[in-house]
Amino acid sequence: MKGYLKILLGLLLAVGLASCEDDQGEIEYVIAGRAWTGDVGMNADNGEALFSTFEFGLDGFGVETQFYASDGALYDQYRFRWYWGDSYNRNLVLDYGTNGISFMDDVRVYGDRLSGIFYLSDNAPGFNFELRME
C-alpha cells in the first residue's frame, strides 16, 4: 500500500512540476510554421474589407498576406519580425519595419484558433479577432 502511495505522490509531483513550465515555447511551437487566417479589422485603401493570413516562423520573422474579403483576391503582403512584448507570452509585437508596429494583445490559442485584440498601431483602437489555423 505504501508503494502505491509513493507512486501516486511521485506522479502528482511530476504533473505539478510540468504545469509550471514556461508557456512561451509551447505557444511558439503551436503558432509557428502554420498559417492563421481571419479578420483583424483591416481595410484596403479604397475601404474594402480585408482578411489576413499570418505565418509565424520559429526564427522570429513572419509574413502577413492580405486578401479582399469580397472575392479572396490578393491585396498585399508584408514581412514582419515578431516577439513577445511581455513575460507572460500574451502580447505579440509585429514589427513591420518602415510600415510600423502592430500588436496582438491578450493572445490565446485554443485548438485551431488564435484570438486576441489587434492594434494596428499604438494609438489605434483595438479589434477583437479570431484566426483559424489552416
LUMDO-362341 format. One line per field, with one value per residue (C-alpha): residue in three letters; chain; y, z negated, x. Coordinates in pm, whole numbers, plus 50000, padded with zeros to 5 digits. Example, Ala and Ser with C-alpha at 12.3 -4.5 7.8 and 13.67 -1.06 7.14 Angstrom:
BEGIN
mitor	c(ALA; SER)
nugu	c(A; A)
v	c(49550; 49894)
w	c(49220; 49286)
u	c(51230; 51367)
//
This chain:
BEGIN
mitor	c(MET; LYS; GLY; TYR; LEU; LYS; ILE; LEU; LEU; GLY; LEU; LEU; LEU; ALA; VAL; GLY; LEU; ALA; SER; CYS; GLU; ASP; ASP; GLN; GLY; GLU; ILE; GLU; TYR; VAL; ILE; ALA; GLY; ARG; ALA; TRP; THR; GLY; ASP; VAL; GLY; MET; ASN; ALA; ASP; ASN; GLY; GLU; ALA; LEU; PHE; SER; THR; PHE; GLU; PHE; GLY; LEU; ASP; GLY; PHE; GLY; VAL; GLU; THR; GLN; PHE; TYR; ALA; SER; ASP; GLY; ALA; LEU; TYR; ASP; GLN; TYR; ARG; PHE; ARG; TRP; TYR; TRP; GLY; ASP; SER; TYR; ASN; ARG; ASN; LEU; VAL; LEU; ASP; TYR; GLY; THR; ASN; GLY; ILE; SER; PHE; MET; ASP; ASP; VAL; ARG; VAL; TYR; GLY; ASP; ARG; LEU; SER; GLY; ILE; PHE; TYR; LEU; SER; ASP; ASN; ALA; PRO; GLY; PHE; ASN; PHE; GLU; LEU; ARG; MET; GLU)
nugu	c(A; A; A; A; A; A; A; A; A; A; A; A; A; A; A; A; A; A; A; A; A; A; A; A; A; A; A; A; A; A; A; A; A; A; A; A; A; A; A; A; A; A; A; A; A; A; A; A; A; A; A; A; A; A; A; A; A; A; A; A; A; A; A; A; A; A; A; A; A; A; A; A; A; A; A; A; A; A; A; A; A; A; A; A; A; A; A; A; A; A; A; A; A; A; A; A; A; A; A; A; A; A; A; A; A; A; A; A; A; A; A; A; A; A; A; A; A; A; A; A; A; A; A; A; A; A; A; A; A; A; A; A; A; A)
v	c(50000; 50242; 50162; 50270; 50586; 50675; 50617; 50831; 51109; 51090; 51118; 51416; 51588; 51523; 51662; 51963; 52049; 52001; 52253; 52517; 52515; 52830; 52866; 53069; 52766; 52582; 52875; 52939; 52573; 52588; 52913; 52881; 52702; 52728; 52969; 53157; 53329; 53572; 53928; 54169; 54478; 54592; 54772; 54836; 55191; 55200; 55100; 54738; 54487; 54260; 53937; 53833; 53517; 53531; 53291; 53296; 53146; 52999; 53237; 53536; 53651; 53614; 53716; 53872; 53821; 54031; 53938; 54113; 53975; 54004; 53769; 53642; 53820; 53910; 54266; 54290; 54107; 54230; 54079; 54136; 54048; 53911; 53876; 53867; 54210; 54074; 53790; 53627; 53547; 53714; 54022; 53977; 54263; 54262; 54492; 54568; 54788; 55105; 55006; 55046; 54824; 54640; 54445; 54133; 54162; 53903; 53625; 53290; 52965; 52707; 52413; 52551; 52908; 53204; 53503; 53836; 54210; 54355; 54709; 54847; 55093; 55236; 55484; 55273; 55130; 54759; 54499; 54163; 53892; 53518; 53347; 52988; 52757; 52629)
w	c(50000; 49916; 50254; 50436; 50227; 50317; 50687; 50669; 50491; 50749; 51035; 50874; 50824; 51185; 51319; 51089; 51197; 51565; 51538; 51414; 51740; 51947; 52187; 52442; 52602; 52614; 52770; 53019; 53117; 53179; 53379; 53573; 53904; 53961; 54141; 53931; 54122; 54021; 53991; 53787; 53881; 54179; 54487; 54829; 54941; 55114; 54790; 54887; 54603; 54595; 54422; 54339; 54323; 54073; 54088; 53789; 53828; 53538; 53638; 53517; 53864; 54042; 54332; 54337; 54663; 54708; 54928; 55027; 54818; 55111; 55354; 55186; 55435; 55316; 55186; 55041; 54846; 54561; 54379; 54007; 53709; 53417; 53048; 52713; 52559; 52208; 51993; 51980; 52354; 52410; 52612; 52955; 53119; 53500; 53626; 53996; 54020; 54218; 54221; 53842; 53544; 53473; 53166; 53085; 52718; 52486; 52729; 52661; 52853; 52826; 53061; 53414; 53309; 53212; 53064; 52902; 52966; 53272; 53265; 53596; 53401; 53051; 53083; 53292; 53142; 53067; 53278; 53128; 53364; 53407; 53655; 53769; 53832; 54188)
u	c(50000; 50283; 50440; 50124; 50106; 50465; 50396; 50082; 50270; 50550; 50301; 50128; 50462; 50566; 50237; 50259; 50614; 50532; 50248; 50495; 50693; 50725; 50429; 50627; 50789; 50459; 50271; 50551; 50551; 50175; 50165; 50493; 50510; 50136; 49906; 49648; 49368; 49094; 48973; 49186; 48984; 49192; 49060; 49213; 49291; 48951; 48773; 48706; 48731; 49035; 49123; 49477; 49683; 49970; 50262; 50500; 50847; 51043; 51323; 51116; 51012; 50682; 50460; 50115; 49927; 49613; 49318; 48996; 48710; 48468; 48645; 48964; 49191; 49541; 49572; 49924; 50193; 50414; 50711; 50744; 50960; 50761; 50837; 50662; 50611; 50571; 50698; 50353; 50351; 50017; 50118; 50275; 50461; 50460; 50736; 50681; 50992; 50913; 50543; 50515; 50449; 50123; 50021; 49821; 49729; 49578; 49675; 49508; 49538; 49261; 49295; 49292; 49203; 49417; 49235; 49309; 49288; 49463; 49604; 49730; 49948; 49999; 49714; 49472; 49154; 49161; 48980; 48878; 48995; 48990; 49221; 49180; 49471; 49487)
//
